[in-house]
Amino acid sequence: MTTFPGAARPVRGGIILLDPATSRIQRIIALQYNPDNLSRTLQAQGAGDDPGDRLEALRLKGPPTETIRLEADMDATDALEFPRQNPTVAELGLFPALAALETMVYPPSGQLIANDVRAAAGMIEIVPVEAPLTLFTWSRNRLLPVRLTEFTVTEEAFDTNLNPIRARVNLSMRVLTVNDLGFSHRGGSLYLLHQQQKERFAGMGGSPGLAALGFSGIPGGG
């Protein structure tokens, strides 16, 4: 990364956590380094997935199931060279940065305790804890509601107190659609905006015409 004062500051990918009821930002997590690769898998949701169902063969029952995977590197080595400027890193290494990601898949301890109190008081039905609305951002053109489905961390180096100072994190996320959240939910509206933007992008690509594929027309046409 260049240190030239006039150089453009690179945009970083990251995660935004919102309160599901108020949309208030609870936490912003910026990746220390943008991964070189990002893998996306889209599984179409066809209505006619059963062989021989001719009436439904071309129908889609909803948006595709999309999974995003990435591998992110984290390194506290540079920060440790200036402990007075980075006292938390000097004391704890990467523990706080890793915890910010890991706690995304933990229900808050306060709510767990509250549910235990309700159970002890004889309440039969305990409502599962609602997690924050998680948004994955990868440039201004990609802001998606997601659910973190898998988190793998490999801690690769440690300081003298066994605090991790270098780590590699693998994240797997499932994109939440309007089918998951509904059209009135903040996450559902963000997903719909993303799909509409994708449709606009698709229209910008142009069309080479059938001749580029070796056809002058579609065979068997009327």
C-alpha positions in Angstrom: 0.0 0.0 0.0 1.4 3.4 -1.0 2.1 6.0 1.6 2.0 8.9 -0.9 -0.2 11.7 0.7 -2.3 12.1 -2.5 -2.9 8.5 -3.1 -6.5 7.3 -3.0 -7.5 5.5 0.2 -8.7 2.0 -0.7 -12.2 1.0 0.3 -12.2 -2.0 2.7 -14.7 -4.8 2.8 -16.4 -5.4 6.1 -19.5 -6.2 8.2 -22.1 -3.8 9.7 -24.3 -5.0 12.6 -27.7 -3.2 13.0 -30.3 -3.4 15.7 -33.1 -5.4 14.0 -35.8 -3.3 15.6 -34.4 0.2 15.2 -31.7 -0.2 12.5 -29.2 1.6 14.8 -25.6 0.7 14.0 -24.2 -1.5 16.8 -20.8 -2.4 15.4 -18.7 -1.9 12.3 -16.0 -4.4 11.5 -13.6 -3.5 8.7 -11.3 -6.2 7.3 -7.7 -5.3 8.0 -6.7 -6.4 4.5 -9.0 -7.0 1.6 -8.9 -10.7 0.5 -7.5 -11.4 -2.9 -10.4 -13.8 -3.6 -14.1 -13.9 -2.8 -16.1 -17.0 -3.7 -19.9 -16.8 -4.4 -22.2 -19.8 -5.1 -25.7 -19.3 -6.4 -28.2 -22.2 -6.2 -31.3 -21.5 -8.3 -34.7 -22.1 -6.6 -36.7 -23.7 -9.4 -40.4 -24.6 -8.9 -40.0 -27.5 -11.3 -37.1 -29.3 -9.7 -38.8 -32.7 -10.0 -38.1 -34.4 -13.4 -41.1 -34.5 -15.7 -42.9 -31.5 -14.1 -43.4 -29.7 -17.4 -45.8 -27.1 -16.1 -43.2 -25.7 -13.7 -40.0 -26.4 -15.6 -39.3 -22.7 -16.3 -40.6 -21.2 -13.1 -38.5 -19.8 -10.3 -40.1 -19.9 -6.8 -37.8 -17.3 -5.3 -34.3 -15.7 -5.3 -31.3 -18.1 -5.5 -29.6 -19.3 -2.4 -26.3 -17.4 -2.4 -23.3 -18.3 -0.3 -20.3 -16.0 0.1 -16.9 -17.3 1.2 -13.7 -15.4 1.9 -10.4 -15.8 3.6 -9.0 -12.7 5.5 -5.6 -12.2 7.0 -5.1 -10.4 10.3 -1.7 -9.2 11.5 -0.9 -7.2 14.6 2.9 -7.1 14.0 3.0 -3.5 12.8 0.9 -2.2 15.7 3.1 -3.9 18.2 6.0 -1.7 17.0 4.2 1.2 18.6 2.7 -0.1 21.8 1.9 3.4 23.2 -0.2 4.2 20.2 -1.9 0.7 20.2 -2.1 -0.2 23.9 -5.0 -2.7 23.4 -3.1 -4.6 20.7 0.1 -4.5 22.8 -1.8 -6.1 25.7 -4.2 -8.5 24.0 -2.9 -9.0 20.4 -5.7 -10.0 18.0 -8.1 -11.2 20.7 -10.4 -8.1 20.4 -10.4 -8.2 16.6 -11.2 -11.9 16.6 -13.8 -11.6 19.3 -15.7 -8.9 17.2 -16.1 -11.5 14.5 -16.7 -14.6 16.7 -19.5 -13.0 18.8 -21.6 -12.6 15.7 -22.6 -16.2 16.2 -23.1 -16.0 19.9 -26.4 -14.9 21.5 -25.7 -12.1 24.0 -24.8 -13.4 27.4 -27.3 -11.0 29.0 -30.2 -12.4 27.1 -29.1 -16.0 27.9 -29.1 -15.1 31.6 -32.5 -13.5 31.2 -33.9 -16.5 29.5 -32.6 -18.8 32.2 -34.3 -16.6 34.8 -37.6 -16.9 32.9 -37.2 -20.6 32.6 -36.5 -20.8 36.4 -39.7 -18.8 37.0 -41.8 -21.4 35.2 -42.2 -19.9 31.7 -42.8 -22.7 29.4 -41.9 -21.0 26.1 -38.7 -19.1 25.8 -38.3 -17.1 22.6 -35.0 -17.6 20.8 -32.6 -14.7 21.0 -32.8 -12.4 17.9 -29.4 -11.7 16.5 -28.4 -8.3 15.0 -29.1 -7.7 11.3 -25.7 -8.5 9.7 -24.7 -6.6 6.5 -21.8 -7.7 4.4 -20.2 -4.8 2.4 -17.9 -5.2 -0.5 -17.7 -1.8 -2.2 -20.6 0.6 -2.4 -22.1 -1.6 -5.1 -22.5 -4.6 -2.8 -24.3 -4.3 0.6 -26.1 -7.5 1.5 -28.0 -8.9 4.5 -26.3 -12.2 5.5 -26.1 -14.8 8.2 -22.7 -16.0 9.2 -22.9 -19.8 8.8 -19.2 -20.8 9.4 -16.3 -19.2 11.0 -12.8 -20.8 11.0 -9.7 -19.2 12.4 -6.1 -20.4 12.2 -3.9 -18.5 14.7 -0.4 -18.5 13.2 1.8 -16.6 15.5 1.8 -15.5 19.2 3.5 -13.0 21.4 5.3 -13.9 24.6 2.0 -14.0 26.5 0.5 -16.3 23.9 -1.8 -13.6 22.5 -2.4 -14.3 18.8 -0.6 -11.7 16.6 -1.2 -13.2 13.2 -4.3 -15.1 12.1 -6.2 -16.3 9.0 -10.0 -16.2 9.1 -12.3 -18.1 6.8 -15.9 -16.8 6.7 -18.9 -18.4 5.1 -22.1 -16.4 4.8 -25.5 -17.1 3.4 -27.3 -14.1 1.8 -30.7 -13.4 3.3 -33.4 -12.6 0.7 -36.9 -11.2 0.8 -38.1 -14.8 1.3 -36.1 -15.0 4.6 -36.9 -11.5 5.9 -40.0 -10.2 4.1 -40.4 -7.0 2.0 -41.1 -4.7 5.0 -37.9 -5.7 6.9 -34.9 -3.4 6.6 -32.8 -6.4 5.5 -35.4 -7.4 2.9 -35.5 -3.9 1.4 -31.7 -3.9 1.2 -31.7 -7.2 -0.6 -34.3 -6.0 -3.1 -32.2 -2.9 -3.8 -29.2 -5.1 -4.4 -31.2 -7.3 -6.9 -32.5 -4.3 -8.7 -29.0 -2.8 -9.0 -27.8 -6.2 -10.4 -30.5 -6.1 -13.0 -29.4 -2.6 -14.0 -25.8 -3.8 -14.3 -27.0 -6.7 -16.4 -28.6 -4.2 -18.8 -25.4 -2.3 -19.2 -23.4 -5.2 -20.6 -24.9 -5.1 -24.1 -25.5 -8.0 -26.4 -23.1 -9.4 -29.0 -26.0 -10.8 -31.2 -26.5 -14.3 -32.4 -23.8 -14.0 -35.1 -21.1 -14.0 -32.4 -22.4 -17.5 -31.4 -22.5 -18.8 -35.0 -26.3 -18.5 -35.5 -28.3 -16.4 -37.8 -31.5 -17.3 -36.0 -32.9 -19.7 -33.5 -33.6 -23.0 -35.2 -37.3 -24.2 -35.3 -38.6 -20.7 -34.8 -41.9 -19.6 -36.3 
